[in-house]
């Protein structure tokens, strides 16, 4: 029997990897993947907590998160496509017209 | 029939969602754009009437405690629908002028409105999350409306990446709170809480997510870029309706889910954030030449003033924040609206304040309207912005947060500089070259005049159709609420 702590630790580690990825990577698609990693690590927590509490709410929330993540991926890829058409690059350090 | 009863308490959002679907189908079948505009405005007016009805109705929760109705939630709905209606009214002429007048814009606005109402009436963390994301995803699309231009696509990308990033924090916060309490319902969470580190961490992450959305200072980086690259009337929508919805949700979370838990220092945390938000927002706004960026930093500063009311954490504070949100919605849409009108003229780049020279005498009505809105934003009596600031700062003083009120008043004084600077250019500088301004359309002009009347009227006499607005708002937080429901 694996305790809830392990699931939470895995979730926290994945979340932190996602955060670090968003902060240091320069490729917009990789950043998008890191955001998805953050959302999915939260799903692990939610399912672990739901199982721990013997309560269905957390698992229901996971379905909402999946739907939102899918919608976000669609919009995000469309925006990245628009950026690529303008800049011929999806390096976010080159997306720097607006500052201060 | 329970379901129909529940639906009755959620009518404004239902209307917005249904109208969004109708408008989307209309634009698929290439219905005339003016018809689409008419359907949008009509549905929003109907939703507004229902929101007004709910304002004086009973207080409670529906859909198995997922959403609240009446009280704070009803006022939040009213704010969102009002903001959306006026943004739609001023959008048509502007979007036509920049050649981006598509039916889908209205569909996206209506879907975002559904999300905002869901957010403003949330009584459960799941509803909070779903409402926030419905709103955000539609707003990402609207931010990238001018995708052929680099600035438009860039603002959409920045909004999207930082918005999705902050969603991650918010969601992790929700997960930890759920783990600590075993429920996502505000009332259950308040009842079950013993302060565990898990709950503290969850609340902190939840607040970080919120601070991103309301652009409080350490998390404000996206705001000026997004506001600059987005079409101006939609910027007004971002700055008012979405911020109002998020703040109302924050009030609901603070007052229902985490009220006065002993030993939790959220008041201090919010106070610190409020102070740096007020100072930094106003300071950077001082040096902006781009009018839209100036208003973006001013909206950051206003988020700081709003946080002052939240930090007070009393009934007065929450009332003040709600009143402030109303004032902010009215005057900010007005200011962005007039700027959108100037931008329609291709003669000069009217996002640069230097080109406002001599504008005061070209279209005198528009210039006077802009002056009223800017005076109100600066908090000068007798406009509504003054009264709103008074309520918020008075609540802070009464709650013993003298420092917050002092910083607020001082930064307000500094903010007068950059608001009046626009007027100095308009009235006291000679124009660089000769040009003529187009005439504003009738709907556009009257929408702005109504906003101006509201700005002046609520500054002089804050009375609602039925009794004093401020008394109505206060009643939500006292025992003598409309339905006698204890608490907010």
Interface residues (C-beta under 8 A of the other chain):
Chain A: X8 X15 X18 X19 X22 X28 X31 X32 X35 X38 X39 X41 X42 X45 X46 X48 X49 X52 X53 X55 X57 X58 X60 X61 X64 X65 X68 X71 X72 X75 X76 X78 X79 X80 X82 X83 X85 X86 X87 X92 X95 X96 X97 X98 X99 X100
Chain B: X125 X126 X129 X130 X133 X137 X140 X141 X144 X147 X148 X149 X150 X151 X153 X154 X155 X156 X157 X158 X160 X161 X164 X165 X167 X168 X171 X172 X174 X175 X176 X178 X179 X182 X183 X184 X224 X225 X228 X229 X284 X293
